[in-house]
Amino acid sequence: MPETGVFPVHNNKFKIGTAGRASTTEQMLVIKDLETFSPSIDGNTEEWTPMDTAGWIRRAVTGKGLTFSFSGKRHYGDPGNDYIGGLLLGTGQEVESKFEWEFPSGAKLTMDCVINLTTPAGGDSTNIDNLEFELLSDGLPVFTPAA
């Protein structure tokens, strides 16, 4: 039975395919030391103003994109974190992968993604290296409700 109620954000679980789009279940790994995530849905909206609506606009959502922004610490030696950090100079198919989000309820969202590494390290001399990146949907994600 799915979990219900309110949950802390840290109950969300994220995995990345460490062998790109060819990743097997065993190659889907947690990215260690993430601190924040922020999902964002970008809708493509078409607008038109037909004569029969007295000047009122009609609208239809004709497409969507899903972006996850992550920030955390650069954890050298963690396979998931090293995979993301290793994409520093990658482009094209080198930055394509698979992504899985398990909700606290047990539901899952999986998708092919493009990884945009924005901050591979850095900070003040007394800070821990940062890691910041975006995962952008590439095609239709699959949502599986909790069992």
Phi, psi and omega per residue, in radians:
M1 nan 2.381 -3.118
P2 -1.151 2.624 3.049
E3 -1.261 2.556 3.081
T4 -2.286 2.888 3.129
G5 1.927 -2.854 3.102
V6 -1.805 2.600 -3.055
F7 -2.401 2.628 2.996
P8 -1.184 2.679 -3.111
V9 -1.011 -0.568 -3.094
H10 -1.171 -0.094 3.074
N11 -1.396 -0.154 3.032
N12 -1.320 2.498 -3.137
K13 -2.162 2.383 -3.100
F14 -2.212 2.436 3.069
K15 -2.327 2.571 3.098
I16 -2.144 2.517 3.069
G17 -1.370 1.956 -3.035
T18 -1.427 0.045 3.041
A19 -2.115 0.549 3.133
G20 1.157 -2.603 -3.107
R21 -1.158 -0.335 3.141
A22 -1.503 0.087 -3.064
S23 -1.024 2.345 3.036
T24 -1.540 3.026 3.093
T25 -0.961 -0.705 -3.131
E26 -1.192 -0.391 -3.125
Q27 -1.630 0.050 3.043
M28 -1.512 1.886 -3.006
L29 -2.137 2.651 3.042
V30 -1.189 2.546 3.046
I31 -1.724 1.861 -3.036
K32 -1.208 2.567 3.022
D33 1.209 0.506 2.966
L34 -1.310 2.484 -3.127
E35 -1.956 -0.643 -3.120
T36 -2.397 2.653 2.977
F37 -2.494 2.632 -3.129
S38 -2.529 1.892 3.057
P39 -1.419 2.558 3.129
S40 -2.472 2.313 3.106
I41 -1.906 2.201 3.127
D42 -1.903 1.995 3.139
G43 -1.713 2.400 2.991
N44 -1.557 2.094 -3.076
T45 -2.052 2.227 3.065
E46 -1.694 2.364 3.113
E47 -2.171 2.523 3.050
W48 -2.649 2.768 -3.088
T49 -2.210 1.550 -3.126
P50 -1.298 2.765 -3.125
M51 -1.076 -0.552 -3.021
D52 -1.473 0.131 3.124
T53 -1.953 0.290 3.061
A54 0.916 0.674 3.099
G55 1.560 -0.074 3.124
W56 -1.426 2.402 -3.078
I57 -1.334 2.427 2.948
R58 -1.741 2.646 -3.118
R59 -2.497 2.641 3.039
A60 -2.555 2.354 3.020
V61 -1.409 2.082 -3.044
T62 -1.891 -0.070 3.122
G63 -3.022 2.854 3.121
K64 -2.532 2.723 3.005
G65 -2.385 2.590 -3.120
L66 -2.148 2.232 3.127
T67 -2.209 2.359 3.031
F68 -1.973 2.205 3.028
S69 -1.804 2.246 -3.126
F70 -2.137 2.547 2.958
S71 -2.467 2.594 -3.139
G72 -3.035 -2.654 -3.126
K73 -1.932 2.576 3.101
R74 -1.391 1.915 -3.095
H75 -1.832 1.668 -3.137
Y76 -1.202 2.281 -3.130
G77 1.785 -0.257 3.042
D78 -1.502 2.163 -3.063
P79 -1.011 -0.692 3.130
G80 -1.199 -0.781 3.130
N81 -1.173 -0.722 3.108
D82 -1.118 -0.637 3.122
Y83 -1.062 -0.858 3.140
I84 -1.104 -0.854 -3.129
G85 -1.063 -0.515 -3.135
G86 -1.299 -0.100 -3.132
L87 -1.549 0.252 -3.066
L88 -0.777 -0.850 -3.079
L89 -1.885 0.102 -3.065
G90 -1.229 2.561 3.026
T91 -2.469 2.983 3.055
G92 0.983 -2.343 -3.083
Q93 -1.169 -0.313 3.107
E94 -1.121 -0.417 -3.099
V95 -1.949 0.319 3.061
E96 -1.656 2.435 -3.120
S97 -2.726 -2.905 3.050
K98 -2.070 2.625 -3.107
F99 -2.385 2.523 3.090
E100 -2.356 2.290 3.061
W101 -2.077 2.058 3.041
E102 -1.781 2.080 -3.140
F103 -1.326 2.771 3.079
P104 -1.003 -0.453 3.131
S105 -1.275 -0.268 -3.044
G106 1.764 -0.181 3.057
A107 -1.161 2.738 -3.139
K108 -2.339 2.536 2.988
L109 -2.141 2.188 3.104
T110 -2.157 2.605 -3.128
M111 -2.839 2.678 2.875
D112 -1.285 2.541 -3.079
C113 -2.504 2.879 2.972
V114 -2.020 2.333 -3.082
I115 -1.803 2.147 3.096
N116 -1.947 1.705 3.109
L117 -1.314 2.078 -3.074
T118 -1.843 -0.551 3.116
T119 -2.439 1.769 -3.099
P120 -1.435 -0.238 -3.124
A121 -3.096 -3.121 3.014
G122 2.087 2.975 -3.128
G123 2.364 -3.048 3.073
D124 -1.178 2.848 -3.075
S125 -1.076 -0.405 -3.141
T126 -1.753 0.081 3.116
N127 -1.517 2.887 2.920
I128 -1.516 2.475 3.097
D129 -0.907 2.404 3.094
N130 -1.528 2.757 2.987
L131 -2.421 2.090 3.106
E132 -2.340 2.411 -3.124
F133 -2.783 2.867 3.049
E134 -2.086 2.501 2.973
L135 -1.976 2.091 -3.097
L136 -1.921 2.283 3.135
S137 -1.041 2.522 3.082
D138 -2.264 1.510 -3.044
G139 1.774 -3.025 -3.054
L140 -1.341 2.089 3.031
P141 -1.198 2.802 3.106
V142 -1.998 2.150 3.097
F143 -1.834 2.214 3.107
T144 -2.037 1.988 3.134
P145 -1.071 2.751 3.086
A146 -1.078 2.515 -3.117
A147 -1.341 nan nan
